[in-house]
Amino acid sequence: MKVVSVIGFFLLLKGIQSFAPPAVGRDSSTHLYAATLDGRKIAGDVTPLNNFMLVKIADLKEQTDGGILLTGKAKVKKTEGKVVSVGPGKTHQDSGIVFDMPVSVGEGVVYGKYDGTEIDLDGARHILIRDDDVLVKFTGDELTLESADVTRDSVLVYVERQEQSTEGGILIASSSKTDNRPSTGEVVKVGPGRMAADGTVMAMEVEVGDMVKFRDFAGNEVIIEEKEYSVVRMADVLAKY
């Protein structure tokens, strides 16, 4: 009788465990919650749709190039990060063809200062941006001219600011001039081209080494290895020489 009682006890205990609620954890296949999004627990992963991508934002810059420490609001917000996941791509409204995403998981991207929607994912800063928001993509942990590349119909142009002087010979630094930003320079990187409605890639009209003139204020400034470059859409390039 004692043996039967013990067996019955274990069977009863096993039955109770089978009705126990699932534990909270990170694996959505076996647990109730998989992650936290903006402080709320969610089931499953955050999956970008359309031509959006999820990017983990790079850490804030803690000091200036001159070694001065930055604190609080003075810290520089970096508009770059690593691609965590990408959507399937944009569907053309007329042909229905899906345009593949120009970046891959693991690549670094630089995007516009005011682009995207920032979110908190598992306590880390992320941002959802479109493929059109990407100014430059790069491989490895650091943005260099060698590792950098541009997407779609963009070109990377090296622009050199020249100091100007007044009639009295006083030099005017580029940061204090009121004239337009430079709109000429040398092409150093060329994107593959813009996609047509049928999915074919249209050839670019410039190549590396060309000097170009583009629309004033058309380029987006990017600093690479302490030098200034502009990312310009092919449609905004007016002439080459």
N, C-alpha and C positions, 0 to 999 in steps of 0.2 A: 504493500500500500504506500509506503514511503517513497519507493521508486516511482510509482505512478504520479504521486503528488509533485515530486521534483520535475518530472517531465511536463506535467500540466502547467507548472509555474513558468517554465522556460517558453512554452508555447504561448502562454498568455502575454509574457513580456515581449516576444517577437511580434505579436499582433498589435500591441500598443505602439511599438516603434514604427510599424508600417503606416500608421496613421499620423505620425508626427509631422509637423510642417517642415518644409525644406529650409535649410540653413541659409543665411544671407552670405553671399560671397561674390567673387568676380566672374565666375564661370556661368554664363547664362543658360548653358545646357543642363546643369544640375542644380542651380541655385536660383533664388528668386530675383536677385539684383546682380547686374554685371558691372555697373560703373556709377559715377555721380556726374551729373551735368548741371552746372550752375548751382551746386549744392543739393540737388535732388537726386535720389537714387533712381536709376533707370534699368530696364531689362534689355540686354543686347548691346551691340556696339553702335556708335554714331556713324552712320553711313551717308556720305555725300551723294546728292542726286544731281542729275543734269550735268552741267560743266563746272560744278563746284569741287573743291578739294579741301581736305582738312589738314591744317598745318600747325605743328607745334612751334610756338614762337620762341625765338632765341632769347637767352637770358639778357636782362638789362645790362647796359654798359655801366660798370662801376667806377671807371675813371676816365679822364680825358687822355688824349694822345700825349700830353705833356706830363702825365702822371698825377694830376690833381684829382683827388677822390671826390666822387659825387654822392650826395646823400638826399634821401627823400624825393621830392618832386624834381630835383635837379638831374636825376638819373635819366639817361638817354634811352628812349624807347626804340628798340631796333625793329625795323620792318622787314625782318627776314626770319626764316625758320626752316624746319624739315617737313617734307610732305609725309603725312601719316597714312592717308588714304585718298583715293580719287573717285569721282563719279564716272559714269559710263561715257560721258561726252555730250556735247550739244547736238540736238536734232535739228536739221535744217527745216524751216517751216514750209518750204515748197516741195523739196525733193524727198524729205523724210530720211535722208541719209544722216547717220550719226558720225559726227566729226570726233575722231579719237583725241584723247587728252594729250597735250604736248609735254607733260611731265610725268614722272614715275615716282612710286613710293620710294622714299629714302633720299631723293634729291633735295638739295637746298634751293630755296626760292627767295627772291627779293620782290616786294610788292609795294604799291603806293601807300603813302602815310595814312590816307583816309579811306582805304579800301577795306572791304570785308566786314564780317561780324565776329567780334571776339567772344569767346566762350571759356568757361572754366570746366575742364574735363579732368576728373580725378585729382583736383587740386593743382593742375598745371595749366598755364595760359596757352590756349589754342585759338585759331582763327579760321573761319570758313571764307574762302575767296574764290572768285571765278578764274578760269584759265586766262581770260583777258586781263586780269589784274596783275599777272606775273610780268615783271619787267625783265628780270634775268634769272636764269636757273643755273645751278652749279653742282658739281660733284665734290665729294669730300667734305671735310669739316670747316673749311675756310674758303671764302670767296676770293678768288684770284683771277687775273685776266686769262690765264691758261685754262682754268676750270670752268670759267663762265661761258654761257651761251644764251642766245636769244631765241624766242619762239615765234611761230607764225610768220607774219610779214614785218617783223621788227628788225631794225639794224642798230648796232651799238656804235656810236660815233665818239671819237676822242676829241674833246673841245679844249682848247688852251686859252685861258684868260690871260690877257696881256695888260700889264699896268699902264695907265695913262697918266699924263702930267698936265697940270694947268699951264697957263701962259707964263706964270712965274716960276715954273719948274718944280712945283710941289707934286709929288707922286700921289695918285689916287688909287687906293687899294681896290681890288675887284669887289669886295664886300660892301664898299661905300659908294660905288657908282650907281647912278640912277638910270643908266641906259639899259637896253634890253640884254638879256643873257646871250652869249654867243650862239649863233645859229649856223655856223659852218664848222667843219671838221673832217677828220679822216675816218673812214669806215674800218672798224677792226673786227666786227663780227656781223654775220648776215644770217637771218632766219631762213628756214626752208621755203617759205612762201605762204601766201593766203590760199585757203581751200575754196574752190568753186562749188557751186550748188551740186554738181555731180560727184564731188569728193576728190577730184583731181587737184593737185597742187600747182598753182600758177607760179611761173618763174619770176625771180627777183630781177630788178633792173640795175642793181648795183652789185659790186663785189668788193672783197677786202682790198684795201689800198686806195679806193676811190676817194676823192675829196668831194664833199657834198654841201649844198646849201639847203636848209630846211626852214619851215615856217617858224617865225618868232614864237617863243613860248610853247612850241609843239613837243619838244623833247622832255622826257622825265629824267631828272638828274640822278645818277648813281655814282657813288664813290667806290672805286676799286683800287686797292693798293695805294691809297692816298692820292689818287688822281681822279679828275672829274670826267665823267662820260655822260652822254645823253642817249636814252633809248627812244628811237623815233620810228613811227609807223611809216611804211613805204609810201602811203598816200600823202604824207606830209613832207616828203623829200621833193623839193622843187627842181633841182638841177644837180648835175655832177660835173666835175672838171678835173 
